[in-house]
């Protein structure tokens, strides 16, 4: 699949008065298919990152993969979109600031958590993301989710609890709790980033939007990881670790992010996030095969609940919770 074709199938439109995309359709569309691919890439990424940081210092791995992703995305952005749709100075600065949070702080928390707990548990904690996004969307006056949608989120959360409990988290050592806590906080940070980002997806070219938010996050991660990178014996790093850097950088942070940004623009932040709940199912299966993290019957039950909740929430209607993005709760342009 072409990354640029997926991300730029439609040119950005002028800001709409409704925070939820006016043209969002309820049937299965190409955007939905792209979000399924995004979920697969990110689901596999848990195992890839876990394997990568087992042979390379976590800070170095994270700094290198995000720096690689930022460079690739910048090249793609200027090759495809050029400067004709570059955002205003005010929007660019706002996106850079949000990128520090969404692609910097979040990635630090994600790596810190994943290095301390199992890949499957990490994916299941992140599955609570749609609930946080729905809450922030309501608080910021962006979207109002109907009762059916909240019921779907409830099923997803129940499924997450089933799988986490069955994985033995309650009996695990303290590092597993710490890792899960890091990832939970990271999920909240990502949810806030997603909701704050939505108004800009209507007026900024998706490639420029992705490049700006990733570049500022990459700068933070590279600075944090620089001491580990300078001490790294590059010749001693196995080829598989470099492949992990490539997948976790270009795959998870370029291809999947572009699909994510398009989903936010076309379907809205809450519906886009619903597809994130496919990640734990994929992550569990891949971790089972690659890392021998064998799932239990309760993980299967939890997976069914997550899938059911995803379908219920995906078909629920969402309405604007307040007036157009000119209100005080929306970022100014």
C-alpha positions as a LaTeX table, in Angstrom:
\begin{tabular}{lrrr}
\hline
Residue & $x$ (\AA) & $y$ (\AA) & $z$ (\AA) \\
\hline
Unk1 & 0.00 & 0.00 & 0.00 \\
Unk2 & 1.22 & 3.46 & $-0.81$ \\
Unk3 & 1.70 & 5.58 & 2.26 \\
Unk4 & 1.26 & 8.86 & 0.47 \\
Unk5 & $-1.81$ & 7.72 & $-1.41$ \\
Unk6 & $-3.48$ & 6.76 & 1.81 \\
Unk7 & $-2.58$ & 9.96 & 3.57 \\
Unk8 & $-3.41$ & 12.39 & 0.78 \\
Unk9 & $-6.43$ & 10.87 & $-0.91$ \\
Unk10 & $-8.27$ & 14.12 & $-0.26$ \\
Unk11 & $-6.84$ & 17.58 & 0.16 \\
Unk12 & $-7.41$ & 19.27 & 3.54 \\
Unk13 & $-10.55$ & 21.34 & 3.63 \\
Unk14 & $-11.28$ & 24.58 & 5.40 \\
Unk15 & $-12.12$ & 24.25 & 9.12 \\
Unk16 & $-15.63$ & 22.91 & 9.55 \\
Unk17 & $-18.02$ & 24.26 & 12.11 \\
Unk18 & $-18.64$ & 20.85 & 13.63 \\
Unk19 & $-15.79$ & 19.22 & 15.52 \\
Unk20 & $-16.81$ & 15.79 & 14.26 \\
Unk21 & $-16.12$ & 15.38 & 10.53 \\
Unk22 & $-19.24$ & 16.30 & 8.58 \\
Unk23 & $-18.53$ & 13.76 & 5.87 \\
Unk24 & $-17.92$ & 10.80 & 8.14 \\
Unk25 & $-19.74$ & 7.70 & 6.92 \\
Unk26 & $-21.08$ & 4.86 & 9.04 \\
Unk27 & $-20.33$ & 2.08 & 6.54 \\
Unk28 & $-16.97$ & 0.37 & 6.06 \\
Unk29 & $-14.75$ & 2.62 & 3.92 \\
Unk30 & $-11.17$ & 2.79 & 2.69 \\
Unk31 & $-10.39$ & 4.81 & 5.81 \\
Unk32 & $-11.62$ & 1.92 & 7.95 \\
Unk33 & $-9.41$ & $-0.48$ & 5.98 \\
Unk34 & $-6.45$ & 1.79 & 6.56 \\
Unk35 & $-7.17$ & 1.83 & 10.28 \\
Unk36 & $-7.21$ & $-1.97$ & 10.33 \\
Unk37 & $-3.72$ & $-1.92$ & 8.77 \\
Unk38 & $-2.67$ & 0.68 & 11.36 \\
Unk39 & $-3.88$ & $-1.61$ & 14.16 \\
Unk40 & $-1.93$ & $-4.55$ & 12.71 \\
Unk41 & 1.29 & $-2.53$ & 12.42 \\
Unk42 & 0.99 & $-1.21$ & 15.97 \\
Unk43 & $-0.04$ & $-4.62$ & 17.36 \\
Unk44 & 3.06 & $-6.27$ & 15.91 \\
Unk45 & 5.15 & $-3.33$ & 17.07 \\
Unk46 & 4.87 & $-4.32$ & 20.75 \\
Unk47 & 6.82 & $-7.51$ & 20.10 \\
Unk48 & 9.25 & $-5.81$ & 17.72 \\
Unk49 & 10.11 & $-3.10$ & 20.25 \\
Unk50 & 10.33 & $-5.63$ & 23.09 \\
Unk51 & 12.81 & $-7.65$ & 21.02 \\
Unk52 & 14.76 & $-4.55$ & 20.01 \\
Unk53 & 15.26 & $-3.18$ & 23.51 \\
Unk54 & 16.40 & $-6.62$ & 24.70 \\
Unk55 & 19.60 & $-6.26$ & 22.65 \\
Unk56 & 19.97 & $-2.46$ & 22.54 \\
Unk57 & 19.62 & 0.15 & 25.32 \\
Unk58 & 16.01 & 1.35 & 25.38 \\
Unk59 & 16.92 & 5.05 & 25.20 \\
Unk60 & 19.20 & 4.48 & 22.20 \\
Unk61 & 16.63 & 2.31 & 20.43 \\
Unk62 & 13.89 & 4.87 & 20.95 \\
Unk63 & 16.05 & 7.84 & 19.96 \\
Unk64 & 17.26 & 6.17 & 16.75 \\
Unk65 & 13.89 & 4.85 & 15.57 \\
Unk66 & 12.06 & 8.13 & 16.12 \\
Unk67 & 14.86 & 10.18 & 14.53 \\
Unk68 & 14.74 & 7.86 & 11.49 \\
Unk69 & 10.97 & 8.22 & 11.30 \\
Unk70 & 11.15 & 12.02 & 11.52 \\
Unk71 & 13.66 & 12.23 & 8.66 \\
Unk72 & 11.68 & 9.85 & 6.42 \\
Unk73 & 8.42 & 11.64 & 7.13 \\
Unk74 & 9.94 & 15.08 & 6.46 \\
Unk75 & 11.26 & 13.89 & 3.08 \\
Unk76 & 7.86 & 12.41 & 2.17 \\
Unk77 & 6.04 & 15.55 & 3.34 \\
Unk78 & 8.07 & 17.96 & 1.24 \\
Unk79 & 8.25 & 15.63 & $-1.76$ \\
Unk80 & 4.47 & 15.21 & $-1.88$ \\
Unk81 & 2.99 & 18.31 & $-0.26$ \\
Unk82 & 5.83 & 20.79 & $-0.76$ \\
Unk83 & 5.36 & 24.18 & 0.88 \\
Unk84 & 2.10 & 25.16 & $-0.80$ \\
Unk85 & 0.02 & 23.90 & 2.10 \\
Unk86 & 2.46 & 24.63 & 4.91 \\
Unk87 & 0.57 & 25.82 & 8.00 \\
Unk88 & 0.70 & 29.31 & 9.38 \\
Unk89 & 3.42 & 30.15 & 11.85 \\
Unk90 & 0.91 & 30.03 & 14.69 \\
Unk91 & $-0.38$ & 26.60 & 13.70 \\
Unk92 & 3.15 & 25.28 & 13.13 \\
Unk93 & 4.26 & 26.33 & 16.61 \\
Unk94 & 1.16 & 24.79 & 18.16 \\
Unk95 & 1.76 & 21.50 & 16.33 \\
Unk96 & 5.41 & 21.46 & 17.39 \\
Unk97 & 4.34 & 21.94 & 21.01 \\
Unk98 & 1.75 & 19.17 & 20.77 \\
Unk99 & 4.34 & 16.92 & 19.14 \\
Unk100 & 6.56 & 17.14 & 22.22 \\
Unk101 & 3.64 & 15.76 & 24.21 \\
Unk102 & 2.17 & 13.26 & 21.75 \\
Unk103 & 5.36 & 11.94 & 20.16 \\
Unk104 & 7.92 & 12.78 & 22.83 \\
Unk105 & 6.48 & 12.32 & 26.31 \\
Unk106 & 4.19 & 9.51 & 25.15 \\
Unk107 & 7.06 & 7.53 & 23.59 \\
Unk108 & 9.21 & 7.95 & 26.70 \\
Unk109 & 6.40 & 6.56 & 28.83 \\
Unk110 & 5.68 & 3.78 & 26.33 \\
Unk111 & 9.28 & 2.52 & 26.23 \\
Unk112 & 9.68 & 2.87 & 30.01 \\
Unk113 & 6.54 & 0.80 & 30.51 \\
Unk114 & 7.23 & $-1.84$ & 27.86 \\
Unk115 & 10.73 & $-2.47$ & 29.23 \\
Unk116 & 9.18 & $-3.38$ & 32.60 \\
Unk117 & 6.18 & $-5.51$ & 31.64 \\
Unk118 & 4.94 & $-8.03$ & 29.07 \\
Unk119 & 4.04 & $-6.96$ & 25.54 \\
Unk120 & 0.51 & $-8.35$ & 25.92 \\
Unk121 & $-0.13$ & $-6.47$ & 29.15 \\
Unk122 & 1.19 & $-3.25$ & 27.61 \\
Unk123 & $-1.16$ & $-3.59$ & 24.65 \\
Unk124 & $-4.14$ & $-4.24$ & 26.89 \\
Unk125 & $-3.48$ & $-1.21$ & 29.08 \\
Unk126 & $-3.34$ & 0.93 & 25.94 \\
Unk127 & $-6.73$ & $-0.53$ & 24.96 \\
Unk128 & $-8.30$ & 1.84 & 27.49 \\
Unk129 & $-7.31$ & 4.73 & 25.21 \\
Unk130 & $-10.76$ & 5.20 & 23.58 \\
Unk131 & $-12.34$ & 5.75 & 26.99 \\
Unk132 & $-9.84$ & 8.51 & 27.79 \\
Unk133 & $-10.34$ & 10.08 & 24.37 \\
Unk134 & $-14.12$ & 10.03 & 24.76 \\
Unk135 & $-13.79$ & 11.72 & 28.15 \\
Unk136 & $-11.43$ & 14.42 & 26.85 \\
Unk137 & $-13.61$ & 14.94 & 23.75 \\
Unk138 & $-16.58$ & 15.57 & 26.03 \\
Unk139 & $-14.63$ & 17.82 & 28.41 \\
Unk140 & $-13.25$ & 19.91 & 25.55 \\
Unk141 & $-16.66$ & 20.16 & 23.91 \\
Unk142 & $-15.57$ & 18.32 & 20.77 \\
Unk143 & $-17.86$ & 15.28 & 20.61 \\
Unk144 & $-20.75$ & 13.83 & 22.55 \\
Unk145 & $-20.90$ & 10.03 & 22.45 \\
Unk146 & $-24.32$ & 8.40 & 22.61 \\
Unk147 & $-25.23$ & 5.82 & 25.25 \\
Unk148 & $-24.52$ & 2.98 & 22.83 \\
Unk149 & $-20.99$ & 4.26 & 22.39 \\
Unk150 & $-20.39$ & 4.40 & 26.13 \\
Unk151 & $-21.75$ & 0.85 & 26.41 \\
Unk152 & $-19.19$ & $-0.24$ & 23.80 \\
Unk153 & $-16.40$ & 1.47 & 25.70 \\
Unk154 & $-17.58$ & $-0.26$ & 28.87 \\
Unk155 & $-17.32$ & $-3.65$ & 27.15 \\
Unk156 & $-13.83$ & $-2.80$ & 25.93 \\
Unk157 & $-12.71$ & $-1.78$ & 29.41 \\
Unk158 & $-14.20$ & $-4.96$ & 30.90 \\
Unk159 & $-12.36$ & $-7.01$ & 28.29 \\
Unk160 & $-9.12$ & $-5.24$ & 29.13 \\
Unk161 & $-9.57$ & $-5.99$ & 32.84 \\
Unk162 & $-10.24$ & $-9.69$ & 32.09 \\
Unk163 & $-7.04$ & $-10.05$ & 30.13 \\
Unk164 & $-4.85$ & $-8.06$ & 32.51 \\
Unk165 & $-6.13$ & $-10.04$ & 35.50 \\
Unk166 & $-5.67$ & $-13.36$ & 33.71 \\
Unk167 & $-2.11$ & $-12.41$ & 32.80 \\
Unk168 & $-1.29$ & $-12.49$ & 36.52 \\
Unk169 & $-0.62$ & $-8.78$ & 36.85 \\
Unk170 & $-2.09$ & $-8.72$ & 40.36 \\
Unk171 & 0.52 & $-11.26$ & 41.50 \\
Unk172 & 3.42 & $-9.87$ & 39.49 \\
Unk173 & 6.49 & $-8.18$ & 40.87 \\
Unk174 & 6.52 & $-4.43$ & 41.43 \\
Unk175 & 8.24 & $-3.71$ & 38.10 \\
Unk176 & 5.21 & $-5.03$ & 36.21 \\
Unk177 & 2.96 & $-2.62$ & 38.12 \\
Unk178 & 5.37 & 0.23 & 37.41 \\
Unk179 & 5.45 & $-0.65$ & 33.72 \\
Unk180 & 1.66 & $-0.82$ & 33.49 \\
Unk181 & 1.40 & 2.53 & 35.29 \\
Unk182 & 3.84 & 4.18 & 32.85 \\
Unk183 & 1.85 & 2.90 & 29.89 \\
Unk184 & $-1.48$ & 3.96 & 31.41 \\
Unk185 & $-0.22$ & 7.52 & 31.92 \\
Unk186 & 1.16 & 7.44 & 28.39 \\
Unk187 & $-2.26$ & 6.39 & 27.10 \\
Unk188 & $-3.83$ & 9.39 & 28.83 \\
Unk189 & $-1.21$ & 11.71 & 27.31 \\
Unk190 & $-1.88$ & 10.25 & 23.85 \\
Unk191 & $-5.65$ & 10.70 & 24.31 \\
Unk192 & $-5.21$ & 14.38 & 25.17 \\
Unk193 & $-2.90$ & 14.82 & 22.18 \\
Unk194 & $-5.45$ & 13.17 & 19.86 \\
Unk195 & $-8.30$ & 15.44 & 20.94 \\
Unk196 & $-6.21$ & 18.62 & 20.80 \\
Unk197 & $-4.96$ & 17.65 & 17.35 \\
Unk198 & $-8.33$ & 17.27 & 15.63 \\
Unk199 & $-9.07$ & 20.93 & 14.71 \\
Unk200 & $-5.72$ & 21.14 & 12.89 \\
Unk201 & $-6.47$ & 18.09 & 10.75 \\
Unk202 & $-9.14$ & 20.13 & 8.95 \\
Unk203 & $-6.80$ & 22.92 & 7.81 \\
Unk204 & $-3.27$ & 21.48 & 7.76 \\
Unk205 & $-2.05$ & 19.05 & 5.12 \\
Unk206 & $-1.80$ & 15.64 & 6.85 \\
Unk207 & 1.82 & 15.15 & 5.82 \\
Unk208 & 2.90 & 18.51 & 7.23 \\
Unk209 & 0.85 & 17.83 & 10.36 \\
Unk210 & 2.51 & 14.45 & 10.89 \\
Unk211 & 5.99 & 15.75 & 10.12 \\
Unk212 & 5.78 & 18.72 & 12.49 \\
Unk213 & 4.38 & 16.75 & 15.42 \\
Unk214 & 6.88 & 13.93 & 14.96 \\
Unk215 & 9.95 & 16.15 & 14.49 \\
Unk216 & 9.58 & 17.94 & 17.82 \\
Unk217 & 8.96 & 14.67 & 19.62 \\
Unk218 & 11.96 & 13.11 & 17.88 \\
Unk219 & 14.20 & 15.96 & 19.03 \\
Unk220 & 13.25 & 15.34 & 22.66 \\
Unk221 & 13.79 & 11.57 & 22.35 \\
Unk222 & 17.10 & 11.94 & 20.54 \\
Unk223 & 18.42 & 14.31 & 23.22 \\
Unk224 & 17.32 & 11.91 & 25.96 \\
Unk225 & 18.87 & 8.95 & 24.14 \\
Unk226 & 22.07 & 10.68 & 23.01 \\
Unk227 & 24.25 & 9.47 & 25.90 \\
Unk228 & 23.25 & 5.84 & 25.20 \\
Unk229 & 23.70 & 6.32 & 21.45 \\
Unk230 & 27.22 & 7.70 & 21.92 \\
Unk231 & 28.19 & 4.66 & 24.02 \\
Unk232 & 26.64 & 2.19 & 21.58 \\
Unk233 & 28.93 & $-0.25$ & 19.76 \\
Unk234 & 27.22 & $-0.10$ & 16.38 \\
Unk235 & 29.25 & $-2.97$ & 14.93 \\
Unk236 & 28.13 & $-5.28$ & 17.74 \\
Unk237 & 24.42 & $-4.58$ & 17.24 \\
Unk238 & 22.81 & $-7.58$ & 15.44 \\
Unk239 & 21.08 & $-7.14$ & 12.09 \\
Unk240 & 17.75 & $-8.12$ & 13.66 \\
Unk241 & 17.96 & $-5.12$ & 16.01 \\
Unk242 & 18.46 & $-2.75$ & 13.07 \\
Unk243 & 15.43 & $-4.32$ & 11.38 \\
Unk244 & 13.50 & $-3.68$ & 14.59 \\
Unk245 & 14.58 & $-0.03$ & 14.50 \\
Unk246 & 13.44 & 0.18 & 10.86 \\
Unk247 & 10.04 & $-1.43$ & 11.53 \\
Unk248 & 9.39 & 0.47 & 14.76 \\
Unk249 & 10.47 & 3.71 & 13.08 \\
Unk250 & 9.19 & 3.74 & 9.50 \\
Unk251 & 6.40 & 1.19 & 9.98 \\
Unk252 & 4.94 & 2.25 & 13.32 \\
Unk253 & 5.81 & 5.95 & 13.26 \\
Unk254 & 5.37 & 6.83 & 9.58 \\
Unk255 & 2.98 & 4.46 & 7.82 \\
Unk256 & 0.72 & 3.81 & 10.81 \\
Unk257 & 0.75 & 7.44 & 11.96 \\
Unk258 & $-0.35$ & 8.67 & 8.52 \\
Unk259 & $-3.23$ & 6.21 & 8.60 \\
Unk260 & $-4.06$ & 7.42 & 12.11 \\
Unk261 & $-4.07$ & 11.10 & 11.13 \\
Unk262 & $-6.35$ & 10.41 & 8.19 \\
Unk263 & $-8.70$ & 8.50 & 10.47 \\
Unk264 & $-8.90$ & 11.42 & 12.90 \\
Unk265 & $-9.68$ & 13.80 & 10.03 \\
Unk266 & $-12.29$ & 11.60 & 8.32 \\
Unk267 & $-13.91$ & 9.69 & 11.19 \\
Unk268 & $-13.07$ & 11.80 & 14.24 \\
Unk269 & $-10.80$ & 11.02 & 17.21 \\
Unk270 & $-13.09$ & 8.69 & 19.16 \\
Unk271 & $-13.98$ & 6.41 & 16.25 \\
Unk272 & $-10.38$ & 6.34 & 15.07 \\
Unk273 & $-9.29$ & 5.27 & 18.53 \\
Unk274 & $-11.78$ & 2.40 & 18.53 \\
Unk275 & $-9.55$ & 0.58 & 16.04 \\
Unk276 & $-6.74$ & 0.84 & 18.55 \\
Unk277 & $-8.53$ & $-1.84$ & 20.53 \\
Unk278 & $-7.61$ & $-4.36$ & 17.85 \\
Unk279 & $-4.00$ & $-3.84$ & 18.89 \\
Unk280 & $-4.15$ & $-6.02$ & 22.05 \\
Unk281 & $-5.61$ & $-8.95$ & 20.13 \\
Unk282 & $-2.88$ & $-8.76$ & 17.51 \\
Unk283 & $-0.22$ & $-8.07$ & 20.14 \\
Unk284 & $-1.29$ & $-11.09$ & 22.19 \\
Unk285 & $-1.14$ & $-13.43$ & 19.21 \\
Unk286 & 2.23 & $-12.16$ & 18.01 \\
Unk287 & 3.72 & $-12.18$ & 21.53 \\
Unk288 & 2.42 & $-15.73$ & 21.98 \\
Unk289 & 4.30 & $-16.92$ & 18.90 \\
Unk290 & 7.43 & $-14.76$ & 19.14 \\
Unk291 & 7.89 & $-14.21$ & 22.89 \\
Unk292 & 6.11 & $-17.32$ & 24.24 \\
Unk293 & 3.65 & $-15.18$ & 26.21 \\
Unk294 & 0.94 & $-17.82$ & 26.22 \\
Unk295 & $-2.59$ & $-16.36$ & 26.61 \\
Unk296 & $-5.20$ & $-17.89$ & 28.91 \\
Unk297 & $-8.89$ & $-18.63$ & 28.49 \\
Unk298 & $-9.73$ & $-15.36$ & 30.22 \\
Unk299 & $-7.60$ & $-13.49$ & 27.73 \\
Unk300 & $-9.78$ & $-15.06$ & 25.04 \\
Unk301 & $-12.90$ & $-13.91$ & 26.87 \\
Unk302 & $-11.43$ & $-10.44$ & 27.20 \\
Unk303 & $-10.57$ & $-10.40$ & 23.51 \\
Unk304 & $-14.17$ & $-11.21$ & 22.58 \\
Unk305 & $-15.41$ & $-8.40$ & 24.83 \\
Unk306 & $-12.94$ & $-5.96$ & 23.29 \\
Unk307 & $-14.02$ & $-6.90$ & 19.76 \\
Unk308 & $-17.71$ & $-6.64$ & 20.68 \\
Unk309 & $-17.19$ & $-3.27$ & 22.31 \\
Unk310 & $-15.29$ & $-2.05$ & 19.25 \\
Unk311 & $-18.16$ & $-2.99$ & 16.94 \\
Unk312 & $-20.80$ & $-1.47$ & 19.24 \\
Unk313 & $-18.89$ & 1.81 & 19.62 \\
Unk314 & $-18.02$ & 1.99 & 15.93 \\
Unk315 & $-21.69$ & 1.99 & 14.93 \\
Unk316 & $-22.77$ & 4.52 & 17.56 \\
Unk317 & $-23.55$ & 8.05 & 16.45 \\
Unk318 & $-21.46$ & 10.93 & 17.71 \\
Unk319 & $-22.71$ & 14.49 & 17.83 \\
Unk320 & $-20.95$ & 17.81 & 18.36 \\
Unk321 & $-21.03$ & 18.71 & 22.04 \\
Unk322 & $-20.78$ & 22.43 & 21.48 \\
Unk323 & $-20.40$ & 25.19 & 18.90 \\
Unk324 & $-17.74$ & 25.32 & 16.22 \\
Unk325 & $-14.06$ & 25.41 & 17.02 \\
Unk326 & $-14.31$ & 29.13 & 17.68 \\
Unk327 & $-15.21$ & 28.41 & 21.32 \\
Unk328 & $-12.74$ & 28.95 & 24.16 \\
Unk329 & $-12.05$ & 25.24 & 24.59 \\
Unk330 & $-10.51$ & 24.92 & 21.12 \\
Unk331 & $-6.95$ & 25.92 & 20.21 \\
Unk332 & $-6.83$ & 29.31 & 18.53 \\
Unk333 & $-5.44$ & 29.56 & 15.06 \\
\hline
\end{tabular}
